[in-house]
């Protein structure tokens, strides 16, 4: 049985500050009846007291305020209901925090909405956030041209901003599935068509999202299960982890990397479900193997006939977020799935401005804040890596500096 989490589609919403992200999220909640009526009434009362019409951005602001007061509302992962499934919005308040959240938390996103103000058009953060979408390999993208009400719903303005946006996205390898004119404030084209833009005959935002696929379902691929922990329950040693690709079944032959030791799955464990015999891609599970003594946290359980690569070198694209530059020769902690290692920056092939895409320097000595670098990295020990397009969790990493996330990227070339 497939994990119920796959009924959700994980969505990230990105764009320049003040282009209407909070308003769009609030409108999605409101138009899909995803908030309790008492919450909606509280926001109405706030707006009325301020002498304003219903302001949907206040929905997010109100939830964030409650979170800050210790009330259990997680505004980094909030839910709304579509026509045929639910959605998890992966979000973070503030553009600086958001950039880091995109690299770390939003790496699990399956789709994205890129929001662009119809009046301002493509801005610096629009380009930077779009670049990060490209860096994360997200292919299911909706572009929404927001605040069309401020442009009198003019088709020529929509076409102009659409053209500029598509020109930039083409340069970074993003081909959006849809480009939709909207007014998040007024509700145009969010959950239902409106009469203000009869010249537009495409989908609403909600129907566009409903057309996307749950990309986390990779059950037909070769087994990839990172080991998160090992628990001793009575006489059993239960190996816990999330199946990132493939399926793990009772009586299945497995290989454990990096040791390459082989074993057999004795049972698949799930509390309260003694009949469970398999776990599929997307499921967090526990397994018992015949010889558990050679396995440890950070190992990868895999299909013996098709294992990922064990290596000490990679080539990668890295988005750098720390105030101090990353320099050639730096040695810093790198985290990839459940694996941790010290990596050395052996070469900075080139550095690129993440907003303009201008190539700044080849064979560089350092990467500055908010630049992207093409790097050659060496590890102090064996690491298990995979093609990003095949198993994103084994092809995506973060680098830490001073105990904080300083950069994130994807592996572009595997080296044995």
Secondary structure as UniProt FT lines:
FT   HELIX           4..7
FT   STRAND          8..15
FT   TURN            17..18
FT   HELIX           21..31
FT   TURN            32..33
FT   HELIX           37..49
FT   TURN            50..51
FT   HELIX           57..68
FT   TURN            69..70
FT   TURN            75..76
FT   STRAND          77..81
FT   STRAND          86..90
FT   HELIX           95..104
FT   HELIX           106..108
FT   STRAND          111..117
FT   TURN            118..120
FT   HELIX           124..136
FT   STRAND          141..146
FT   HELIX           148..151
FT   TURN            152..153
FT   HELIX           155..171
FT   TURN            172..173
FT   STRAND          178..181
FT   TURN            184..187
FT   HELIX           195..197
FT   TURN            198..199
FT   HELIX           205..210
FT   TURN            215..216
FT   TURN            219..220
FT   STRAND          224..233
FT   TURN            234..235
FT   STRAND          236..245
FT   STRAND          247..249
FT   TURN            250..251
FT   STRAND          253..257
FT   TURN            258..260
FT   STRAND          261..269
FT   TURN            271..272
FT   TURN            274..275
FT   STRAND          278..280
FT   TURN            281..282
FT   STRAND          284..289
FT   HELIX           292..294
FT   TURN            297..298
FT   STRAND          300..302
FT   TURN            304..305
FT   STRAND          309..320
FT   STRAND          326..327
FT   TURN            328..329
FT   STRAND          331..336
FT   TURN            337..338
FT   STRAND          339..353
FT   TURN            354..356
FT   STRAND          359..364
FT   STRAND          366..367
FT   TURN            369..370
FT   STRAND          371..385
FT   TURN            388..390
FT   HELIX           392..394
FT   STRAND          396..401
FT   TURN            402..403
FT   STRAND          404..415
//
